[in-house]
Amino acid sequence: MLDLLLPPACLVCRTATRSGERLCRGCRAALPWLPPDRCARCGLPAPCGVRCPARAAAFERSWAPVAYDGAARSLVHALKLHGMTAAADVMAAQIVAVAPPELLAEGVLVPVPGNPARRRGRGFDPAEAIARALRRRSGLPMQLLLQARGRGPAQAGAARATRLRRGESGTVAVRGSSPQRAVVVDDVHTTGATLDACARALRAAGASSVTAVIYARTLG
């Protein structure tokens, strides 16, 4: 009955879909899946050795299923810009479907904290929405341990050097102590500055291992 009143539509292109489907066939086919052979540390789709941009990062591994481009970028925008929270479950399903088995075998999911003002405007945090969907699909526990200190400037659109400076400025704090194995969750991995700030805070609070699971990885 609901499908008759409100026909399901693709979260990316808004064309009609079959009942229960969140992406149409065309958008599913257009997802820019990343190859399995990639740098385990920074997540880029080629081993980068001593030039790895995450060589000094506090997280030991980062991984994402898709590149931040095309249909994947549009899906992120559907969540962050248009409030389509169903997109978070689609992202979580794709992560769980192709993640290396050991990546979600154990640990506690810890979403990257959102900007307080933007959270009030949206009514939710994108990273937290993805982490909650991952909790349902993976069975791992989740804890809201990280908080942003102050409002902070927006990272979207900022130059790489600016993003790195902001990520290193100590803008993340931990509520209480960290689990031994923390799995940081976010929507997009760009420079890694935010992930690094979160990992450093978690390690300072007691984590012995910090990995990062993200939906999309920028390649530029």
C-alpha positions as CSV (number, residue, x, y, z in Angstrom):
1,M,0.0,0.0,0.0
2,L,2.8,2.4,0.9
3,D,4.5,1.7,-2.4
4,L,1.3,2.6,-4.2
5,L,1.0,5.9,-2.4
6,L,4.7,6.7,-2.4
7,P,6.5,4.7,-5.2
8,P,10.1,3.9,-4.2
9,A,12.7,6.0,-5.9
10,C,16.5,5.7,-6.4
11,L,18.3,7.7,-3.7
12,V,20.8,8.9,-6.4
13,C,18.8,9.7,-9.5
14,R,15.3,9.6,-8.1
15,T,14.0,7.3,-10.9
16,A,11.4,4.6,-9.9
17,T,12.7,1.4,-8.4
18,R,11.2,-1.9,-7.4
19,S,9.9,-2.3,-3.9
20,G,12.7,-2.6,-1.3
21,E,15.4,-1.3,-3.6
22,R,17.2,2.0,-2.7
23,L,19.3,2.2,-5.8
24,C,18.3,1.7,-9.4
25,R,20.1,-0.8,-11.6
26,G,21.9,1.9,-13.5
27,C,23.2,3.6,-10.4
28,R,24.3,0.3,-8.8
29,A,26.2,-0.5,-12.0
30,A,27.8,3.0,-12.0
31,L,29.3,2.7,-8.4
32,P,33.1,3.2,-8.7
33,W,34.2,0.1,-6.7
34,L,37.9,0.3,-5.6
35,P,40.1,-2.7,-6.5
36,P,41.3,-5.1,-3.8
37,D,45.0,-4.3,-4.4
38,R,45.5,-1.1,-2.5
39,C,47.7,0.5,0.2
40,A,46.4,-0.9,3.5
41,R,47.5,2.2,5.4
42,C,45.9,5.0,3.4
43,G,43.4,3.1,1.3
44,L,44.6,4.4,-2.1
45,P,44.3,1.8,-4.9
46,A,48.0,1.3,-5.4
47,P,50.8,0.6,-2.9
48,C,52.5,3.9,-2.2
49,G,55.4,2.8,0.0
50,V,57.4,5.6,1.6
51,R,55.3,8.2,-0.1
52,C,52.1,7.0,1.6
53,P,50.1,10.1,2.8
54,A,49.2,8.1,6.0
55,R,52.7,7.0,6.9
56,A,52.7,9.1,10.0
57,A,49.0,8.7,10.9
58,A,47.8,7.4,14.2
59,F,45.4,4.9,12.5
60,E,47.1,1.7,11.3
61,R,44.7,1.0,8.5
62,S,42.0,2.6,6.5
63,W,39.6,1.1,4.0
64,A,36.6,2.1,1.8
65,P,34.6,0.2,-0.7
66,V,34.2,2.9,-3.4
67,A,35.9,6.0,-4.8
68,Y,34.3,9.3,-4.0
69,D,33.0,9.9,-7.5
70,G,29.9,9.5,-9.7
71,A,27.1,7.5,-8.1
72,A,29.0,7.1,-4.8
73,R,29.5,10.9,-4.5
74,S,25.8,11.4,-5.2
75,L,24.8,8.9,-2.5
76,V,27.0,10.7,0.0
77,H,25.3,14.0,-1.0
78,A,21.9,12.4,-0.6
79,L,22.8,11.7,3.0
80,K,24.7,14.8,3.9
81,L,23.0,17.5,1.9
82,H,19.4,16.2,1.4
83,G,18.9,14.3,4.7
84,M,18.1,11.0,3.1
85,T,19.1,8.8,6.0
86,A,18.2,5.6,4.1
87,A,21.5,6.2,2.2
88,A,23.4,5.3,5.4
89,D,22.0,1.8,5.3
90,V,22.9,1.4,1.7
91,M,26.5,2.5,2.5
92,A,26.7,0.1,5.4
93,A,25.4,-2.8,3.3
94,Q,28.0,-2.1,0.6
95,I,30.8,-1.9,3.3
96,V,29.8,-5.2,4.9
97,A,29.4,-6.9,1.6
98,V,32.9,-6.4,0.4
99,A,35.0,-5.5,3.4
100,P,38.0,-7.8,4.2
101,P,36.7,-10.3,6.8
102,E,39.2,-9.2,9.5
103,L,38.2,-5.6,9.2
104,L,34.9,-5.9,11.0
105,A,35.7,-9.1,13.0
106,E,36.1,-7.3,16.3
107,G,36.3,-3.9,17.9
108,V,34.0,-1.0,18.7
109,L,32.6,1.2,16.0
110,V,33.3,4.9,16.8
111,P,31.8,7.5,14.5
112,V,33.7,10.6,13.7
113,P,32.0,13.5,15.5
114,G,30.0,16.0,13.5
115,N,30.0,19.7,13.8
116,P,27.4,20.6,16.5
117,A,25.8,23.4,14.4
118,R,25.5,21.2,11.3
119,R,24.1,18.4,13.5
120,R,21.4,20.7,14.7
121,G,20.6,21.8,11.2
122,R,20.5,18.2,9.8
123,G,19.0,16.6,12.9
124,F,21.7,13.8,12.7
125,D,25.4,13.2,12.1
126,P,26.2,11.4,8.8
127,A,29.1,9.3,10.3
128,E,26.9,8.3,13.3
129,A,24.1,7.2,10.9
130,I,26.5,5.0,9.0
131,A,28.0,3.6,12.2
132,R,24.5,2.7,13.5
133,A,23.7,1.0,10.2
134,L,27.0,-0.9,10.4
135,R,26.2,-2.0,14.0
136,R,23.0,-3.5,12.8
137,R,24.6,-5.3,9.9
138,S,28.0,-6.3,11.4
139,G,27.0,-7.0,15.0
140,L,29.8,-4.9,16.4
141,P,29.0,-2.6,19.3
142,M,29.1,1.2,18.8
143,Q,30.0,3.9,21.2
144,L,29.7,7.7,20.8
145,L,33.1,8.5,22.3
146,L,34.3,11.4,20.2
147,Q,33.2,15.0,20.4
148,A,34.3,18.0,18.4
149,R,35.7,20.8,20.4
150,G,33.9,24.0,19.4
151,R,32.2,24.5,16.1
152,G,35.3,24.4,13.9
153,P,35.5,25.5,10.3
154,A,33.9,23.4,7.5
155,Q,36.4,21.0,5.9
156,A,34.5,20.5,2.6
157,G,36.2,22.5,-0.2
158,A,39.2,23.4,1.9
159,A,42.7,23.0,0.4
160,R,44.7,19.9,1.4
161,A,47.2,21.9,3.5
162,T,44.4,23.7,5.3
163,R,42.5,20.4,6.1
164,L,45.7,18.9,7.4
165,R,46.3,21.9,9.7
166,R,42.8,21.7,11.0
167,G,43.0,18.0,11.6
168,E,46.2,18.4,13.6
169,S,44.9,21.2,15.8
170,G,43.5,19.0,18.6
171,T,39.8,19.6,17.8
172,V,38.6,16.1,18.9
173,A,38.2,14.9,22.5
174,V,37.2,11.5,24.0
175,R,34.5,11.0,26.5
176,G,35.9,8.7,29.1
177,S,38.2,5.9,28.0
178,S,38.6,4.2,24.6
179,P,38.1,0.5,23.9
180,Q,41.3,-1.5,23.1
181,R,40.3,-1.8,19.4
182,A,38.5,1.1,17.9
183,V,37.1,1.2,14.4
184,V,36.6,4.8,13.4
185,V,33.7,5.3,10.9
186,D,33.2,8.2,8.5
187,D,31.6,8.9,5.2
188,V,34.5,10.3,3.1
189,H,38.3,9.9,3.5
190,T,40.0,12.9,1.9
191,T,43.4,13.9,3.4
192,G,43.0,11.7,6.4
193,A,43.5,14.6,8.8
194,T,40.2,14.1,10.6
195,L,40.7,10.4,10.9
196,D,44.2,11.0,12.2
197,A,42.9,13.5,14.8
198,C,40.3,11.0,16.0
199,A,42.8,8.1,16.1
200,R,45.3,10.2,18.2
201,A,42.6,11.1,20.6
202,L,41.5,7.5,21.0
203,R,45.1,6.3,21.4
204,A,45.6,8.9,24.1
205,A,42.5,7.6,25.8
206,G,43.7,4.0,25.9
207,A,43.2,2.4,22.4
208,S,45.9,0.0,21.3
209,S,44.6,-0.4,17.8
210,V,42.7,2.1,15.6
211,T,41.5,1.3,12.1
212,A,39.2,3.4,9.9
213,V,36.3,2.2,7.9
214,I,34.9,4.8,5.5
215,Y,32.4,4.7,2.7
216,A,34.2,6.6,0.0
217,R,37.9,7.4,-0.7
218,T,38.9,10.5,-2.7
219,L,41.6,9.7,-5.3
220,G,42.7,13.2,-6.3
